[in-house]
Amino acid sequence: MRFAHALFFIAFYCAAVFAQAPQPLVPFSAVEDVYLARDDGEGKAGEVTETFAPSDIPIHCVVVLADGRPRAVKMVLVAVKVPGVKPESRVVAAGYNTKEKQDRVYFTGRPDGKWVPGMYRIDIFVEERKERSVTFEVQGTTTPAAANKFVAPTKKRPVRRN
């Protein structure tokens, strides 16, 4: 009789355990945080923001990793909606291999001249897997470089005859 009771309790508790809903799997992210910042004037990340001026050079991108394991981290800068640039154009990419116990990666971006106003995105990859994206905007106006303009000549040049 005791054996029957024990068998009943074991079967009852096993059924209760298997009747529980499975816990959803939370995907592991190698990135804890990504943020953008203006330069502090000394070459380091300063004020955290997602809006920049054309003269904010460089723009800092700080990637905070979830742990200090060595990893390959890549940052890709994309022009999302920038006048004169095809949408979703990859502007530049940079990578860094962390060492043991490094949990932060610092990227900086600087254009030739000033930033062109528009919407940009930074995609962060860890071990070739896209982990995060951060969108930012450059607001304001920039004067196009003289080399990019056509200007009518101010004087007539004499015609050379042979």
Backbone torsions as a table, in degrees:
resi	resn	phi	psi	omega
1	MET	NA	-41.8	178.1
2	ARG	-61.9	-38.6	179.3
3	PHE	-61.9	-40.4	179.4
4	ALA	-65.2	-41.3	178.3
5	HIS	-64.7	-44.8	179.9
6	ALA	-61.7	-43.5	178.8
7	LEU	-62.9	-39.5	178.6
8	PHE	-62.4	-47.7	-178.9
9	PHE	-64.1	-40.8	178.2
10	ILE	-62.6	-46.6	179.4
11	ALA	-63.4	-39.9	-179.5
12	PHE	-63.3	-47.7	-178.5
13	TYR	-70.2	-35.5	176.5
14	CYS	-64.3	-40.7	178.1
15	ALA	-63.7	-39.0	179.3
16	ALA	-65.1	-39.1	179.6
17	VAL	-66.0	-45.1	-178.1
18	PHE	-73.6	-18.6	180.0
19	ALA	-79.3	-12.9	-179.3
20	GLN	-69.7	144.0	178.0
21	ALA	-69.4	141.1	179.2
22	PRO	-68.6	144.5	177.9
23	GLN	-74.0	133.7	179.1
24	PRO	-66.6	141.9	178.3
25	LEU	-78.4	128.1	176.9
26	VAL	-94.4	119.1	-178.8
27	PRO	-65.8	138.6	179.3
28	PHE	-77.4	132.0	174.6
29	SER	-111.9	128.7	178.9
30	ALA	-75.0	-12.6	-177.9
31	VAL	-108.7	125.3	176.9
32	GLU	-86.0	-40.2	-177.9
33	ASP	-158.2	152.6	172.6
34	VAL	-137.3	130.5	176.0
35	TYR	-143.8	157.7	-179.7
36	LEU	-111.1	149.3	-177.9
37	ALA	-149.2	153.3	172.1
38	ARG	-76.3	162.3	175.9
39	ASP	-72.7	142.8	-179.5
40	ASP	-86.8	4.2	-178.6
41	GLY	93.7	-11.2	179.4
42	GLU	-120.5	16.6	177.9
43	GLY	84.7	11.1	-179.7
44	LYS	-117.8	162.8	178.1
45	ALA	-65.3	132.2	179.9
46	GLY	-114.9	-118.2	-177.1
47	GLU	-63.8	126.5	178.1
48	VAL	-77.8	131.0	-178.0
49	THR	-159.1	167.7	173.0
50	GLU	-122.9	9.9	177.9
51	THR	-129.6	128.3	-177.0
52	PHE	-127.6	162.0	173.5
53	ALA	-98.6	158.8	178.3
54	PRO	-56.5	-26.5	-177.9
55	SER	-90.6	0.6	177.8
56	ASP	-75.7	91.8	-176.3
57	ILE	-130.7	125.6	-3.6
58	PRO	-85.1	171.5	169.4
59	ILE	-101.2	131.4	-178.8
60	HIS	-97.6	139.2	174.5
61	CYS	-123.1	117.9	-178.2
62	VAL	-110.2	125.2	178.8
63	VAL	-109.2	119.9	177.9
64	VAL	-102.1	117.5	-178.1
65	LEU	-85.9	155.1	-177.4
66	ALA	-71.6	-22.5	179.5
67	ASP	-150.5	177.4	-177.0
68	GLY	-100.4	26.4	178.2
69	ARG	-77.3	148.9	176.0
70	PRO	-63.7	132.5	-177.8
71	ARG	-148.2	157.3	172.7
72	ALA	-95.5	118.3	-178.3
73	VAL	-114.9	132.6	179.6
74	LYS	-128.2	139.7	176.8
75	MET	-117.0	131.2	178.0
76	VAL	-121.5	123.8	176.8
77	LEU	-94.2	126.1	-176.4
78	VAL	-121.3	132.6	173.5
79	ALA	-85.0	105.4	-176.0
80	VAL	-77.4	-54.3	179.8
81	LYS	-146.4	90.2	-177.4
82	VAL	-127.9	126.8	-179.6
83	PRO	-55.4	132.2	178.2
84	GLY	84.9	1.0	-179.1
85	VAL	-124.9	134.7	178.0
86	LYS	-59.0	130.6	-179.9
87	PRO	-55.0	142.9	179.1
88	GLU	66.0	27.2	177.7
89	SER	-78.8	133.8	174.9
90	ARG	-76.1	121.7	-176.8
91	VAL	-89.5	-51.2	-177.8
92	VAL	-159.0	156.0	175.4
93	ALA	-134.6	147.1	177.3
94	ALA	-143.3	149.1	-178.9
95	GLY	-134.5	159.0	178.8
96	TYR	-150.2	136.9	174.6
97	ASN	-101.1	116.5	-179.4
98	THR	-75.3	160.6	175.7
99	LYS	-106.8	171.8	179.1
100	GLU	-52.7	134.0	177.0
101	LYS	72.8	9.1	172.9
102	GLN	-90.3	123.8	-179.3
103	ASP	-120.9	10.7	176.7
104	ARG	-136.8	142.6	175.6
105	VAL	-127.5	132.5	-178.5
106	TYR	-112.3	117.8	174.1
107	PHE	-111.7	147.9	172.7
108	THR	-129.0	147.0	178.3
109	GLY	-125.3	133.9	177.4
110	ARG	-142.7	129.4	179.6
111	PRO	-83.2	171.5	168.7
112	ASP	-79.8	108.1	-175.3
113	GLY	92.4	-125.3	-178.8
114	LYS	-116.3	163.5	176.3
115	TRP	-69.0	141.0	174.5
116	VAL	-85.6	127.7	179.9
117	PRO	-57.0	143.5	179.7
118	GLY	153.8	-172.8	-179.9
119	MET	-100.0	134.1	179.4
120	TYR	-128.6	164.3	176.7
121	ARG	-140.5	143.7	173.5
122	ILE	-114.0	123.6	176.4
123	ASP	-103.9	132.0	179.7
124	ILE	-110.7	127.3	178.4
125	PHE	-116.8	138.5	173.4
126	VAL	-125.2	122.7	-176.8
127	GLU	53.0	45.5	176.9
128	GLU	67.2	9.6	178.2
129	ARG	-108.4	126.4	179.8
130	LYS	-67.4	122.1	-176.6
131	GLU	-105.2	-43.8	-175.8
132	ARG	-149.3	158.7	172.8
133	SER	-135.6	140.3	177.0
134	VAL	-129.7	126.0	178.5
135	THR	-99.0	141.3	176.0
136	PHE	-141.7	162.7	-177.6
137	GLU	-124.4	139.7	170.4
138	VAL	-104.3	117.6	-177.6
139	GLN	-109.0	148.3	177.7
140	GLY	123.6	-168.2	179.2
141	THR	-125.4	151.6	173.9
142	THR	-129.0	148.2	175.9
143	THR	-89.2	125.8	179.5
144	PRO	-61.4	147.9	178.1
145	ALA	-64.9	147.4	-178.3
146	ALA	-57.3	-31.2	-179.5
147	ALA	-67.5	-17.8	-178.6
148	ASN	-94.5	0.3	-178.0
149	LYS	-111.7	151.2	170.7
150	PHE	-101.5	125.9	-177.8
151	VAL	-122.6	134.1	178.1
152	ALA	-68.1	140.1	178.7
153	PRO	-64.6	146.6	-178.0
154	THR	-87.8	-26.8	179.4
155	LYS	-121.7	150.3	173.6
156	LYS	-82.9	135.3	178.4
157	ARG	-88.3	140.6	176.9
158	PRO	-67.1	142.9	180.0
159	VAL	-84.4	129.9	179.3
160	ARG	-86.6	130.1	177.6
161	ARG	-114.0	142.1	-179.1
162	ASN	-91.0	NA	NA
